[in-house]
């Protein structure tokens, strides 16, 4: 509806067997009563400098792209009744936010994966920082208002990372999910155009029986040569 205010929403997610991330209706949801004052969306690319004897300078070559980060600035949790028709205690709002983004998911043995949606922004990630600043209180000490700073790191499954990797480039580190019939020499031929690298890749991944790879295993193929 035109002119209608869009409130930020954070939903718990699940990962399907094929590696797709989607909102899980069984997981907690948090909806802001007041949108954050703003956010910072950061992107980082790392470069490696290869030193050569006699060179005046070092060539910076692409090394990796770090996960994106998103930092929400001053997400206000208000329990004063300033929002007509919506009086939710600050303690309750804090608990809802913690359950959605922070509370350990025992069944998966990991921190929650969440989807954050605010207008045109859609971000999948995990929280790596949450700071509460309480600014207003009842006479008995119960908080009436809090300001939250929330930092999230982008989440991608191994399957998504593998799809994004370009096997034709030996200068990138690849994370590969083993499929039935794969062998280390075959994978090395596909990535490095040289099957003889299989012993080095086996060492990097701590493999002893590299002739029999387990389907579904994740192997690292860093720049070699």
Number of C-alpha atoms within 10 A of each C-alpha: 5 4 5 6 9 13 14 18 17 22 24 23 22 18 14 9 8 9 14 12 19 16 17 16 11 10 16 18 20 20 16 18 19 15 19 20 10 10 15 11 12 12 11 10 11 11 12 12 12 10 12 10 6 6 8 8 11 11 13 12 13 13 16 15 12 13 14 17 20 21 19 18 17 20 21 21 27 24 22 17 12 9 12 6 7 12 13 16 17 21 16 12 19 16 13 17 21 15 18 25 28 19 14 14 14 9 6 9 8 11 16 24 28 29 24 20 17 15 11 6 8 11 20 23 22 22 21 14 13 16 12 15 12 16 10 15 15 10 7 6 8 13 19 19 19 22 17 19 17 20 20 23 20 17 19 17 13 15 17 15 14 16 14 11 14 13 20 11 14 18 19 20 18 23 19 20 18 17 13 10 10 15 18 21 20 16 21 20 16 15 22 23 16 14 16 14 18 21 15 14 21 18 11 13 13 11 15 10 8 17 13 13 18 15 12 12 10 18 21 14 24 18 14 12 8
